[in-house]
Amino acid sequence: MIRHVVILDLAKNAPKELIKDKILELKNIISEIINIEVGVDINFDPSPSDLCIIADFKNIKDLEIYANHPKHLEVIKEYIKPYLITRKVTDFYV
């Protein structure tokens, strides 16, 4: 299994809960997603990131399908990119 972890730093005016909801909706649209979680930072640490996405896929092919899926790309374009400051990603075998 592949775990896809994305950490986002967003502009202060970013609608974080809306972004979270839009990402979570992808589970109902993209069948290759085994599991997906989205966390909005609770501001415990003094230097937090804003959003963490953790998604699991059976294999690299399924991750590629997700990455290039039109609905996923739409969420990125409409809800993430307008507010994006930095993005970090790690993909690894579980």
N, C-alpha and C positions, 0 to 999 in steps of 0.2 A: 504494500500500500504506500502511496505517496501522500505526505502531509505538506500542504502549501500554507505558509505563514506570511502575512503581509502586515506591516506596521506603517501607519499613515500619520503624518503631521499635517494638520489642516489649519486653515485660516480661522481666526477667532469667531467669525460669523457663520461658520459652517454648520449646517443643520445635521448634526451628528446622529441624532435618533432617526431622522428620515433616511440618511445614508445607510444606517444599520438595517432598517426595515427593507430598503430596496435590495441590499445584498442578500438578506435572508430569504427574500422572495425567490431568488434564483434557484433555491433547492426545489421549488415546485415546478420549475421550468426546464432545468438542465438535469437530465436523468443521471448523468455521469457523477454528479456530486453524491458521495456516500454520506457525508456529514459536513455541516458548515456552522461555525459559530462566529459571532461578531461581538466584540467587547468595546464599550466606550469607557475610556479611562476615568477613574474615580478621583484623580488628583491627589493621591497619597504621596507619591514621589515628587520631589521638587523639580524634576526635569522629565516630565512624562511625554509620551506620544499620545495622540488623540484616539486612535482606533486600531484595533487588532482584529484581523480576519484569519481564521484557521479553518481550512477546508481539507477534506480527505478524498482521495481518488484511488481507484483500483490500480491504475498504472499511468505511465507518462502519456499514453495516447489519450486517456480520459481527461488528464490535466490540460492537454493541448486543445481538446474539444471545448472544454470550459473556457480556456483563455481566449479562444477565438469565436466563441458563441456570440451571435449578434445581440442578444439581450444583455449579456455580461458587458460587452463593449458599450452598449447604450447606457448602462448604469455608470460606467466609468466616465463617459463623455458628459452626461447630463448632471450627475450628482457628485462625482469625486473631483474630476479635473478642475472645475471652476474654483475649488477651494484648496487644492493640493499644494503643499509646500515641499514635503519630501515623502518618498516612498522607499521602504526597505522590504526585501523579500528573501525568504529562505524556503527551499524545497528539499525534502529529505525522505528517505525510506523509513517506514515505521515497521 
